[in-house]
Amino acid sequence: MAGRLRQGLADAGAELVHDSDANHVFMVMENKDIEELEKDYELDRWEKISDDTTKIRLVCGWSTKNEDIDGFLHAVDVLMKR
């Protein structure tokens, strides 16, 4: 699942960091976009990059479903097109 999430985020133009084959995906986002996503998703703010951006960690667990990934990717895509 994390590979699917990673690929979808890359396709959307997200800034991915720490390339990994594990169930974690790390990306840098603007804080305003993180706040928007946090209304519907649990995000782990990992490291402050600047006053406006933060690295977040996304984790795919055993219960993560395709529709969870699809919904998150859609939400990120909408934010990236603003």
N, C-alpha and C positions, 0 to 999 in steps of 0.2 A: 504493500500500500504506500509506503513512504516513497518508493521509486516512482509510482504513479503521481503522487503529490509533487515530488521534486520536478518531474518532467512537465507537468501542467503549469507549475509556477515559472519554470524556465521559458516555456512557450508564451506565457503572458508577459515576459520581460522583467520578472522580479529579480532583484539582486540577491542571488544565493551565495552563501559562504559556507566554508567547512564541508566540502564535498565528502559524502559518506554513504556507505551502503547499509547503514543501520536504520533503525526506525525513527530517527530524528532528522529534521530538516531545519536548517538555520537560514534566515534571510534578514535583510535590512529593509526597514520600512519607515516611512514618515510617521511621526507620532500621531498626527491627526487621522491617518488611515488605520493605525493600530487601534485607536480609540473607537473608531467606527466598527471595526471587526469585533472588538470586545463586547459589543452589544449582543452578538449572537454566538461568539466562539470564545473558548478559553485559550488564551495565549500566554506564553511564558516570556516575559521581558527579560532577556538574557544579559544585554550589555548596552549601555548608552554609548552611541557612536558620536553624536553631536547634540546640540540643543534641539534639533528638529528630527533626528533619526535615532532609531534603536534597533539592535539586533534581537530578533525573537527566535524562540525555539518552538517548533511544532513537532508533536509526537504522535505517531500512528500506533495504536494499541491493537490488541487481538480483536477488539470489538469494533474497530473502525470499518465502516461500510463504504461501498462505492458511492452511495448517495451523499455521504458525509464529505468525501473528497470533492465530488462534483459541486456541491453547494458552496464549499469554501473557495474552490477555484473560480466559481462564478462571481462570488463576492469580491475577490481580489481583482478579477478582470474588470469589474465595474469601477472599482476605485482607481485602477491604473489608467483607465480611459478618461477620467475626469480632468 
